[in-house]
Amino acid sequence: MDRQQLRQQVLEELQHIAPELEPDTLRSDRRLRDEVDLDSMDWLRFLGALHRRLGVNIPEADYHRLDSLDALIAYLEQRLAPSSP
Amino acid sequence: MIDFKLPSLGADMDEGTLLEWRIKPGDAVRRGQVIAVVDTAKAAVEVECWQEGDVFELLIEPGAKVPVGTPIASLLEAGESAATARRQVPRKPVVEPVAPAPGRPLETVAPASRPRVSPAARKRAGELGLDPAALTGTGPHGVITLEDVEAAGRAPAPTERGPTDRQAAMRQAAMRQAIGAAMSRSKREIPHYYLSQTIALGPAMAWLQTRNAGSTPEQRLLPSVLLLKAVALALREYPQLNGFWREGAFQPAADIHLGVAIALRQGGLIAPALHAVADKPLGQLMGELADLVQRARSGSLRSSELSDASLTVTQLGDQGVDTVFGVIYPPQVALVGFGSIAERPWVESGQLCVVPCVVASLAADHRVSDGHYGARFLGEVRRLLQNPDSL
């Protein structure tokens, strides 16, 4: 899966949580939880959806690395890479 | 014969529009069964029946808007039959046509399903090749009239989002008005007093971190659940904050059902009840809270959830506020607010340290309790949160 596909899948899951989201206007280098107005319950649902779809279980300890959409994509790429532990 | 009346849908909802029946004459109804879906400004509400019997008659039709307390169906009690019921004095419940109050735009919102169309309008729609279900009715109870069909026939084909946007805007205006009415009543009638206390959450957050480590997102607990449970347990000791002010007197609630204020994505808020919070383990509460938030946002709640809450808890921590100054949701007599959980300087046993803290606030009704009592309640919430294993 290339970066574009991954981004597409992440955005789809985000839109399930926040139907009003318009991907074109989302600034992917800004704080995601502000850009999309996610509260902690939304965030948890979003992570649950990513876990089911991509098989990546993001622990609480890594939340600080997922500040923006760009950071989240980079994190997921790293976790999905074959060499990752 | 039992008259089933439209139950209360919360202080800010005094009427509802029937969307659909889930029962028909002859059906047996058991306690807690959803028998109808009613639309309000805030959500489509599944109306539960708390009586048992066989459905005799449905007294209103989909599309009808009726005030809370209106008989909407009649049930036969055990031992009654349709024949014996018919021998009774024929009683036709009078459903007053609801005059559209000024500024109640909901009146013209067609129900989401089974649109009611006048026969002339249906015929004309057929001639024009229009789908009546796609039109917005301006007749009584949102009925689609011949004029609506003619107007739609003259208008250029609506853009895909047009009617939806209009309905959404009307819905929002109706919700704003409903919230305004309930909060005006609260500020007019309830002599509020306010208290707040900063609570250190070091042990609670450490406990939570350990509990959530190695779990999937679905298994994790949010701090909210600990706060809700602590409030519920503290209410057991302070019953004067848990209940209702009705007809000039305080009625303590039999159970502790916490209203959870939930912000809706399209704007507005709703505070449905999380039932029997003090009696449930944290994992179960988390599941029920997640379900409640999701259903509140998708607009699908049950009537008991809108009327049972005996105290409301509002958490605005995700927005970064320090303190909530709450407005009590009548007929309740208190509201507990939590700000954001953030690390703050804290002095403990003469030592300055940095610990996660939250400001808990209480808005309570002076007709029922005093500041001293409220302060002791907040102290109990703090005490409970220092020992997360007990929650």
HADDOCK unambig.tbl for C-alpha pairs under 7 A between the chains (distance, minus, plus):
assign (segid A and resid 39 and name CA) (segid B and resid 318 and name CA) 5.68 0.50 0.50
assign (segid A and resid 40 and name CA) (segid B and resid 318 and name CA) 6.69 0.50 0.50
assign (segid A and resid 44 and name CA) (segid B and resid 217 and name CA) 5.98 0.50 0.50
assign (segid A and resid 47 and name CA) (segid B and resid 217 and name CA) 6.09 0.50 0.50
assign (segid A and resid 48 and name CA) (segid B and resid 217 and name CA) 4.97 0.50 0.50
assign (segid A and resid 48 and name CA) (segid B and resid 218 and name CA) 5.82 0.50 0.50
assign (segid A and resid 57 and name CA) (segid B and resid 216 and name CA) 6.15 0.50 0.50
assign (segid A and resid 59 and name CA) (segid B and resid 213 and name CA) 6.81 0.50 0.50
assign (segid A and resid 59 and name CA) (segid B and resid 214 and name CA) 6.98 0.50 0.50
